[in-house]
Amino acid sequence: MNGKTEGLTIGQLGEINAGLHAEVARLNEKVRALVEFKDKVRQSFHMGDAAEDFAIFINIENTLRRSDCLSAVEREFFTREVPDEDYPDEMGEECNLSWGKAPSAYVADFAVELREVGARAVDSHSRDQRSNIGKKHKNDAASAYASREAERFAARIRAGEVQP
């Protein structure tokens, strides 16, 4: 033997061996990090260790779908057009609900916004009543009274005295 095995020297084999050990250590670290990440995702979804991996993806899909639904509800019912702060001639959209809050704070804000939606519906009805006053009958006192009562009712909804 002249120090060579299948054309490689002992030194070369040692270098290859060291390189392989380093690569195995790197891959083991990557696997450990992935397992740790998967465990954190499971914990975030309150899943036990026995849950299958595909359940993580189902939970993510459900979360995204719920997020899309809530975004659509917020956009449809709680987003208003307001003057743009940077461009006063243009309108922008504003929603007073913030997902960054704690759930209890979000629910409290949601209740306020829900009351506002109910009050706006009453305001709209009141405006319709006012615009109809005088069209059918001159000096329709009953319609005027109903319109004033609707305005008071809308104010009570906004104040949280009445649920919409």
VOROLO-318189 format. One record per atom (N, C-alpha, C): x, y, z; residue in three letters. Coordinates in Angstrom, 2 decimals. Atoms other than C-alpha are relative to their C-alpha. Layout:
N
- X, Y, Z, ALA
...
end
This chain:
164
- 0.83, -1.17, 0.00, MET
- 0.00, 0.00, 0.00, MET
- 0.88, 1.24, 0.00, MET
- -0.79, -1.21, 0.10, ASN
- 1.30, 3.30, -0.90, ASN
- -0.76, 1.23, 0.51, ASN
- 0.75, -1.12, -0.56, GLY
- -1.20, 5.44, 1.03, GLY
- -1.16, 0.44, -0.84, GLY
- 1.12, -0.39, 0.85, LYS
- -3.76, 5.54, -1.71, LYS
- -1.05, -1.08, 0.04, LYS
- 1.10, 0.94, 0.07, THR
- -7.19, 3.96, -1.71, THR
- -0.86, 0.44, -1.16, THR
- 0.75, -0.27, 1.22, GLU
- -8.90, 3.80, -5.08, GLU
- 0.33, 1.37, -0.57, GLU
- -0.46, -1.22, 0.64, GLY
- -6.90, 6.71, -6.31, GLY
- -0.01, 1.22, 0.89, GLY
- 0.03, -1.14, -0.90, LEU
- -7.38, 8.96, -3.26, LEU
- 0.99, -0.21, 1.13, LEU
- -0.92, 0.10, -1.13, THR
- -4.90, 9.71, -0.56, THR
- -0.79, 0.00, 1.30, THR
- 0.64, 0.00, -1.32, ILE
- -5.70, 9.33, 3.14, ILE
- -0.41, 1.43, 0.34, ILE
- 0.30, -1.41, -0.26, GLY
- -5.57, 13.10, 3.40, GLY
- -1.25, 0.45, -0.75, GLY
- 1.17, -0.36, 0.81, GLN
- -8.09, 13.50, 0.57, GLN
- -1.27, -0.65, 0.58, GLN
- 1.15, 0.68, -0.60, LEU
- -10.39, 10.91, 2.17, LEU
- -0.42, 0.70, 1.30, LEU
- 0.28, -0.73, -1.24, GLY
- -10.11, 12.79, 5.48, GLY
- -0.74, 1.29, -0.28, GLY
- 0.68, -1.25, 0.37, GLU
- -11.12, 16.03, 3.78, GLU
- -1.43, -0.27, -0.45, GLU
- 1.35, 0.37, 0.45, ILE
- -14.07, 14.34, 2.09, ILE
- -0.86, -0.36, 1.20, ILE
- 0.73, 0.42, -1.20, ASN
- -15.08, 12.77, 5.40, ASN
- -0.40, 1.23, 0.83, ASN
- 0.30, -1.22, -0.76, ALA
- -14.87, 16.15, 7.18, ALA
- -1.10, 0.81, -0.69, ALA
- 1.03, -0.72, 0.77, GLY
- -16.91, 17.77, 4.40, GLY
- -1.37, -0.64, 0.15, GLY
- 1.27, 0.71, -0.15, LEU
- -19.57, 15.07, 4.65, LEU
- -0.58, 0.21, 1.39, LEU
- 0.46, -0.23, -1.38, HIS
- -19.75, 15.46, 8.43, HIS
- -0.58, 1.41, 0.14, HIS
- 0.49, -1.39, -0.06, ALA
- -20.16, 19.23, 8.03, ALA
- -1.36, 0.12, -0.70, ALA
- 1.27, -0.05, 0.74, GLU
- -22.91, 18.74, 5.43, GLU
- -1.11, -0.69, 0.77, GLU
- 1.00, 0.71, -0.82, VAL
- -24.72, 16.21, 7.65, VAL
- -0.41, 0.89, 1.18, VAL
- 0.31, -0.89, -1.13, ALA
- -24.48, 18.65, 10.59, ALA
- -0.89, 1.16, -0.46, ALA
- 0.80, -1.10, 0.54, ARG
- -25.86, 21.47, 8.40, ARG
- -1.42, -0.47, -0.29, ARG
- 1.33, 0.54, 0.32, LEU
- -28.74, 19.28, 7.19, LEU
- -0.77, -0.34, 1.28, LEU
- 0.66, 0.29, -1.28, ASN
- -29.48, 18.11, 10.74, ASN
- -0.52, 1.28, 0.64, ASN
- 0.43, -1.29, -0.55, GLU
- -29.67, 21.76, 11.85, GLU
- -1.24, 0.51, -0.76, GLU
- 1.14, -0.42, 0.82, LYS
- -32.03, 22.50, 8.97, LYS
- -1.25, -0.80, 0.37, LYS
- 1.12, 0.85, -0.41, VAL
- -34.25, 19.55, 9.93, VAL
- -0.50, 0.43, 1.37, VAL
- 0.39, -0.44, -1.34, ARG
- -34.23, 20.67, 13.58, ARG
- -0.79, 1.30, -0.07, ARG
- 0.69, -1.29, 0.14, ALA
- -35.24, 24.21, 12.54, ALA
- -1.39, -0.19, -0.61, ALA
- 1.30, 0.26, 0.62, LEU
- -38.05, 22.87, 10.33, LEU
- -0.98, -0.65, 0.98, LEU
- 0.85, 0.65, -1.01, VAL
- -39.37, 20.63, 13.12, VAL
- -0.44, 1.04, 1.03, VAL
- 0.33, -1.06, -0.96, GLU
- -39.23, 23.60, 15.52, GLU
- -1.06, 0.95, -0.60, GLU
- 0.97, -0.87, 0.68, PHE
- -41.08, 25.78, 12.98, PHE
- -1.37, -0.68, -0.07, PHE
- 1.25, 0.74, 0.09, LYS
- -43.72, 23.09, 12.44, LYS
- -0.68, -0.07, 1.37, LYS
- 0.56, 0.03, -1.36, ASP
- -44.18, 22.78, 16.21, ASP
- -0.61, 1.35, 0.38, ASP
- 0.54, -1.34, -0.30, LYS
- -44.68, 26.56, 16.51, LYS
- -1.31, 0.23, -0.77, LYS
- 1.24, -0.14, 0.78, VAL
- -47.28, 26.47, 13.72, VAL
- -1.11, -0.83, 0.66, VAL
- 0.99, 0.85, -0.70, ARG
- -49.07, 23.58, 15.47, ARG
- -0.50, 0.69, 1.27, ARG
- 0.40, -0.70, -1.22, GLN
- -49.05, 25.53, 18.73, GLN
- -0.88, 1.21, -0.31, GLN
- 0.80, -1.17, 0.38, SER
- -50.40, 28.64, 16.97, SER
- -1.43, -0.38, -0.32, SER
- 1.35, 0.48, 0.34, PHE
- -53.36, 26.60, 15.74, PHE
- -0.59, -0.89, 1.08, PHE
- 0.47, 0.82, -1.13, HIS
- -53.74, 24.81, 19.09, HIS
- -0.20, -1.45, -0.43, HIS
- 0.06, 1.38, 0.48, MET
- -53.04, 21.47, 17.42, MET
- 0.94, -0.85, 0.85, MET
- -0.86, 0.92, -0.73, GLY
- -51.62, 18.49, 19.25, GLY
- 1.05, -0.60, -0.91, GLY
- -1.07, 0.63, 0.76, ASP
- -48.51, 16.61, 18.19, ASP
- -0.50, -1.15, -0.87, ASP
- 0.52, 1.15, 0.74, ALA
- -50.67, 13.73, 16.96, ALA
- -0.70, 0.40, -1.29, ALA
- 0.68, -0.44, 1.22, ALA
- -52.34, 15.86, 14.28, ALA
- 0.91, -0.21, -1.21, ALA
- -0.76, 0.24, 1.23, GLU
- -51.26, 14.97, 10.76, GLU
- 0.49, 1.34, -0.59, GLU
- -0.55, -1.21, 0.60, ASP
- -49.12, 17.44, 8.82, ASP
- -0.99, 0.70, -0.92, ASP
- 0.94, -0.63, 0.93, PHE
- -51.85, 18.02, 6.22, PHE
- -1.01, 0.87, 0.76, PHE
- 0.94, -0.80, -0.78, ALA
- -54.03, 19.39, 9.05, ALA
- 0.51, 1.43, 0.17, ALA
- -0.56, -1.35, -0.06, ILE
- -51.65, 22.35, 9.29, ILE
- -0.47, 0.80, -1.21, ILE
- 0.40, -0.70, 1.22, PHE
- -52.45, 23.26, 5.69, PHE
- -1.50, 0.28, -0.02, PHE
- 1.45, -0.21, -0.08, ILE
- -56.18, 22.82, 6.25, ILE
- -0.29, 1.18, 0.92, ILE
- 0.19, -1.12, -0.93, ASN
- -55.96, 25.19, 9.23, ASN
- 0.42, 1.32, -0.64, ASN
- -0.44, -1.21, 0.68, ILE
- -54.02, 27.72, 7.15, ILE
- -1.05, 0.43, -1.03, ILE
- 1.04, -0.33, 0.98, GLU
- -56.62, 27.53, 4.35, GLU
- -1.25, 0.55, 0.68, GLU
- 1.18, -0.49, -0.74, ASN
- -59.46, 27.96, 6.87, ASN
- 0.24, 1.40, 0.55, ASN
- -0.34, -1.32, -0.53, THR
- -57.68, 30.92, 8.44, THR
- -0.05, 1.05, -1.11, THR
- 0.03, -0.94, 1.12, LEU
- -57.21, 32.59, 5.06, LEU
- -1.43, 0.26, -0.47, LEU
- 1.39, -0.16, 0.42, ARG
- -60.85, 31.97, 4.11, ARG
- -0.75, 0.89, 1.01, ARG
- 0.65, -0.82, -1.04, ARG
- -62.06, 33.42, 7.44, ARG
- 0.47, 1.45, -0.09, ARG
- -0.56, -1.34, 0.15, SER
- -59.75, 36.39, 6.97, SER
- -0.64, 0.71, -1.20, SER
- 0.65, -0.58, 1.18, ASP
- -61.16, 36.96, 3.47, ASP
- -1.45, 0.38, 0.27, ASP
- 1.41, -0.29, -0.33, CYS
- -64.73, 36.78, 4.81, CYS
- -0.09, 1.24, 0.89, CYS
- 0.04, -1.15, -0.89, LEU
- -64.03, 39.23, 7.62, LEU
- 0.40, 1.28, -0.73, LEU
- -0.39, -1.17, 0.80, SER
- -62.26, 41.59, 5.23, SER
- -1.15, 0.47, -0.87, SER
- 1.14, -0.36, 0.85, ALA
- -65.27, 41.48, 2.91, ALA
- -1.10, 0.66, 0.83, ALA
- 1.02, -0.61, -0.87, VAL
- -67.67, 42.24, 5.81, VAL
- 0.43, 1.41, 0.39, VAL
- -0.50, -1.33, -0.37, GLU
- -65.49, 45.13, 6.96, GLU
- -0.10, 0.96, -1.17, GLU
- 0.03, -0.85, 1.19, ARG
- -65.22, 46.49, 3.43, ARG
- -1.44, 0.39, -0.36, ARG
- 1.39, -0.23, 0.41, GLU
- -68.96, 46.15, 2.72, GLU
- -0.77, 0.88, 0.98, GLU
- 0.87, -0.64, -0.98, PHE
- -70.41, 47.45, 5.98, PHE
- 0.67, 1.06, 0.86, PHE
- -0.64, -0.90, -0.94, PHE
- -67.76, 49.38, 7.91, PHE
- 1.02, 0.95, -0.62, PHE
- -0.94, -0.89, 0.68, THR
- -65.59, 51.12, 5.32, THR
- -0.78, 1.14, -0.63, THR
- 0.68, -1.20, 0.51, ARG
- -66.57, 54.67, 4.45, ARG
- 0.95, 0.79, -0.88, ARG
- -0.80, -0.92, 0.80, GLU
- -65.42, 57.11, 1.86, GLU
- 0.21, 1.27, 0.81, GLU
- -0.36, -1.22, -0.71, VAL
- -63.61, 60.05, 3.43, VAL
- 0.95, 0.80, -0.88, VAL
- -0.96, -0.80, 0.79, PRO
- -61.64, 62.95, 1.98, PRO
- 1.43, -0.49, 0.27, PRO
- -1.40, 0.41, -0.11, ASP
- -58.04, 61.94, 1.30, ASP
- 0.79, 1.11, 0.68, ASP
- -0.76, -1.00, -0.74, GLU
- -55.70, 63.69, 3.74, GLU
- 1.05, 0.70, -0.87, GLU
- -1.05, -0.55, 0.85, ASP
- -52.99, 64.19, 1.11, ASP
- -0.55, 0.73, -1.22, ASP
- 0.60, -0.58, 1.20, TYR
- -55.31, 65.05, -1.79, TYR
- -1.45, 0.35, 0.31, TYR
- 1.35, -0.38, -0.45, PRO
- -58.37, 67.00, -0.54, PRO
- -1.09, -0.12, -1.07, PRO
- 1.00, 0.12, 1.07, ASP
- -60.09, 66.80, -3.95, ASP
- -0.38, -1.45, -0.27, ASP
- 0.25, 1.42, 0.25, GLU
- -60.00, 62.99, -3.85, GLU
- -0.56, -0.65, 1.26, GLU
- 0.56, 0.76, -1.12, MET
- -61.79, 60.46, -1.69, MET
- 0.84, -1.24, 0.23, MET
- -0.67, 1.23, -0.37, GLY
- -60.20, 57.58, 0.16, GLY
- -0.95, -0.85, 0.82, GLY
- 0.83, 0.88, -0.81, GLU
- -61.53, 54.69, 2.21, GLU
- 0.59, -0.11, 1.39, GLU
- -0.43, 0.10, -1.39, GLU
- -61.40, 54.37, 5.99, GLU
- -0.87, -1.01, 0.73, GLU
- 0.71, 0.95, -0.85, CYS
- -62.35, 51.59, 8.39, CYS
- 0.62, 0.13, 1.39, CYS
- -0.49, -0.20, -1.36, ASN
- -62.09, 52.12, 12.13, ASN
- 0.35, -1.30, 0.72, ASN
- -0.33, 1.29, -0.61, LEU
- -61.56, 48.41, 12.79, LEU
- 1.45, -0.33, -0.30, LEU
- -1.42, 0.32, 0.17, SER
- -57.98, 47.27, 13.34, SER
- 0.28, -1.41, 0.50, SER
- -0.30, 1.38, -0.35, TRP
- -56.87, 43.64, 13.32, TRP
- 1.17, -0.11, 0.95, TRP
- -1.15, 0.04, -0.89, GLY
- -53.80, 44.56, 15.32, GLY
- -0.36, 0.06, 1.47, GLY
- 0.43, -0.10, -1.39, LYS
- -55.85, 44.97, 18.48, LYS
- -0.26, -1.37, 0.60, LYS
- 0.40, 1.22, -0.70, ALA
- -56.59, 42.36, 21.10, ALA
- -1.44, -0.33, -0.39, ALA
- 1.38, 0.36, 0.39, PRO
- -59.78, 40.40, 20.30, PRO
- -1.08, 0.76, 0.77, PRO
- 1.03, -0.71, -0.77, SER
- -61.71, 42.06, 23.14, SER
- -0.14, 1.45, -0.47, SER
- 0.06, -1.37, 0.50, ALA
- -60.80, 45.54, 21.85, ALA
- -0.62, 0.04, -1.39, ALA
- 0.58, 0.06, 1.34, TYR
- -61.67, 44.53, 18.29, TYR
- -1.52, -0.18, 0.10, TYR
- 1.44, 0.24, -0.16, VAL
- -65.08, 43.22, 19.44, VAL
- -0.69, 1.28, 0.48, VAL
- 0.58, -1.26, -0.48, ALA
- -65.72, 46.48, 21.33, ALA
- -0.12, 1.01, -1.15, ALA
- 0.05, -0.90, 1.15, ASP
- -64.84, 48.52, 18.22, ASP
- -1.04, -0.47, -1.01, ASP
- 0.99, 0.56, 0.93, PHE
- -66.97, 46.19, 16.09, PHE
- -1.41, 0.37, 0.45, PHE
- 1.32, -0.36, -0.52, ALA
- -69.95, 46.84, 18.38, ALA
- -0.32, 1.46, -0.28, ALA
- 0.20, -1.42, 0.29, VAL
- -69.48, 50.60, 18.00, VAL
- -0.33, 0.19, -1.48, VAL
- 0.24, -0.13, 1.45, GLU
- -69.27, 50.27, 14.22, GLU
- -1.35, -0.59, -0.40, GLU
- 1.29, 0.61, 0.31, LEU
- -72.29, 47.97, 14.14, LEU
- -1.14, 0.94, 0.38, LEU
- 1.01, -0.99, -0.39, ARG
- -74.32, 50.57, 16.06, ARG
- -0.06, 1.11, -1.04, ARG
- -0.04, -1.07, 0.99, GLU
- -73.18, 53.17, 13.53, GLU
- -0.71, -0.43, -1.29, GLU
- 0.69, 0.50, 1.20, VAL
- -74.38, 50.99, 10.64, VAL
- -1.51, 0.06, 0.21, VAL
- 1.44, -0.06, -0.30, GLY
- -77.80, 50.67, 12.32, GLY
- -0.50, 1.42, 0.02, GLY
- 0.41, -1.41, -0.07, ALA
- -77.94, 54.40, 13.00, ALA
- -0.05, 0.61, -1.40, ALA
- 0.03, -0.54, 1.38, ARG
- -77.05, 55.20, 9.37, ARG
- -1.22, -0.49, -0.75, ARG
- 1.21, 0.52, 0.66, ALA
- -79.89, 52.95, 8.21, ALA
- -1.22, 0.80, 0.44, ALA
- 1.12, -0.81, -0.51, VAL
- -82.30, 54.86, 10.46, VAL
- 0.08, 1.41, -0.57, VAL
- -0.17, -1.33, 0.59, ASP
- -80.83, 58.18, 9.25, ASP
- -0.49, 0.03, -1.44, ASP
- 0.42, 0.07, 1.40, SER
- -81.39, 57.11, 5.66, SER
- -1.52, -0.05, -0.10, SER
- 1.47, 0.07, -0.01, HIS
- -85.00, 56.20, 6.42, HIS
- -0.58, 1.36, 0.37, HIS
- 0.47, -1.32, -0.44, SER
- -85.45, 59.55, 8.19, SER
- 0.11, 1.01, -1.14, SER
- -0.15, -0.91, 1.15, ARG
- -84.07, 61.44, 5.17, ARG
- -1.06, -0.28, -1.05, ARG
- 1.06, 0.36, 0.96, ASP
- -86.46, 59.52, 2.93, ASP
- -1.34, 0.55, 0.45, ASP
- 1.26, -0.53, -0.53, GLN
- -89.34, 60.49, 5.20, GLN
- -0.07, 1.51, -0.18, GLN
- -0.01, -1.46, 0.15, ARG
- -88.31, 64.16, 5.17, ARG
- -0.20, 0.40, -1.45, ARG
- 0.14, -0.36, 1.42, SER
- -88.04, 64.19, 1.40, SER
- -1.41, -0.26, -0.50, SER
- 1.37, 0.28, 0.41, ASN
- -91.55, 62.73, 1.16, ASN
- -1.02, 0.95, 0.62, ASN
- 0.93, -0.93, -0.63, ILE
- -93.09, 65.34, 3.47, ILE
- -0.39, 1.06, -1.02, ILE
- 0.50, -1.02, 0.91, GLY
- -95.23, 67.65, 1.43, GLY
- -0.27, -0.51, -1.40, GLY
- 0.27, 0.53, 1.34, LYS
- -95.24, 65.45, -1.66, LYS
- -1.41, -0.54, -0.08, LYS
- 1.34, 0.57, 0.03, LYS
- -98.42, 63.65, -0.70, LYS
- -1.01, 0.96, 0.62, LYS
- 0.89, -0.90, -0.71, HIS
- -99.94, 66.09, 1.75, HIS
- 0.78, 1.23, 0.42, HIS
- -0.64, -1.21, -0.48, LYS
- -99.13, 69.66, 2.56, LYS
- 0.05, -0.05, 1.52, LYS
- -0.13, -0.09, -1.45, ASN
- -97.81, 70.08, 6.11, ASN
- -0.30, -1.30, 0.72, ASN
- 0.26, 1.30, -0.59, ASP
- -97.76, 66.41, 7.01, ASP
- 0.71, -0.09, 1.35, ASP
- -0.58, -0.05, -1.34, ALA
- -97.16, 66.73, 10.78, ALA
- 0.41, -1.39, 0.47, ALA
- -0.32, 1.36, -0.45, ALA
- -97.20, 62.96, 11.36, ALA
- 1.34, -0.45, -0.59, ALA
- -1.27, 0.37, 0.63, SER
- -94.34, 62.41, 8.88, SER
- 1.16, 0.77, 0.60, SER
- -1.05, -0.80, -0.62, ALA
- -92.34, 65.25, 10.39, ALA
- 0.33, -0.55, 1.38, ALA
- -0.21, 0.58, -1.33, TYR
- -92.83, 63.75, 13.85, TYR
- 0.77, -1.33, -0.12, TYR
- -0.68, 1.29, 0.20, ALA
- -91.78, 60.29, 12.60, ALA
- 1.46, 0.21, -0.37, ALA
- -1.37, -0.29, 0.40, SER
- -88.68, 61.80, 11.01, SER
- 0.83, 0.44, 1.20, SER
- -0.73, -0.45, -1.20, ARG
- -87.67, 63.55, 14.26, ARG
- 0.24, -1.17, 0.95, ARG
- -0.15, 1.17, -0.87, GLU
- -88.27, 60.34, 16.22, GLU
- 1.07, -0.94, -0.55, GLU
- -1.02, 0.85, 0.61, ALA
- -86.12, 58.40, 13.75, ALA
- 1.39, 0.56, 0.28, ALA
- -1.29, -0.62, -0.31, GLU
- -83.30, 60.91, 14.28, GLU
- 0.38, -0.25, 1.45, GLU
- -0.27, 0.27, -1.42, ARG
- -83.60, 60.51, 18.07, ARG
- 0.39, -1.48, 0.19, ARG
- -0.28, 1.43, -0.10, PHE
- -83.63, 56.72, 17.67, PHE
- 1.41, -0.30, -0.50, PHE
- -1.36, 0.20, 0.54, ALA
- -80.47, 56.85, 15.52, ALA
- 1.04, 0.47, 1.02, ALA
- -0.93, -0.50, -1.02, ALA
- -78.77, 58.93, 18.24, ALA
- 0.11, -0.99, 1.16, ALA
- -0.01, 0.99, -1.08, ARG
- -79.76, 56.34, 20.86, ARG
- 0.78, -1.26, -0.41, ARG
- -0.77, 1.15, 0.50, ILE
- -78.34, 53.54, 18.68, ILE
- 1.49, 0.31, 0.10, ILE
- -1.41, -0.39, -0.04, ARG
- -75.05, 55.44, 18.34, ARG
- 0.54, 0.02, 1.43, ARG
- -0.42, -0.09, -1.40, ALA
- -74.92, 55.96, 22.10, ALA
- 0.04, -1.38, 0.68, ALA
- -0.02, 1.35, -0.56, GLY
- -75.34, 52.21, 22.66, GLY
- -1.19, -0.29, 0.90, GLY
- 1.19, 0.21, -0.84, GLU
- -78.70, 52.61, 24.41, GLU
- -0.95, -1.04, -0.60, GLU
- 0.85, 0.93, 0.71, VAL
- -80.42, 50.49, 21.78, VAL
- 0.87, -0.82, -0.95, VAL
- -0.72, 0.84, 0.95, GLN
- -79.06, 47.54, 19.82, GLN
- -0.71, 0.04, -1.34, GLN
- 0.66, -0.05, 1.32, PRO
- -79.69, 47.75, 16.05, PRO
- -0.67, -1.31, -0.35, PRO
end
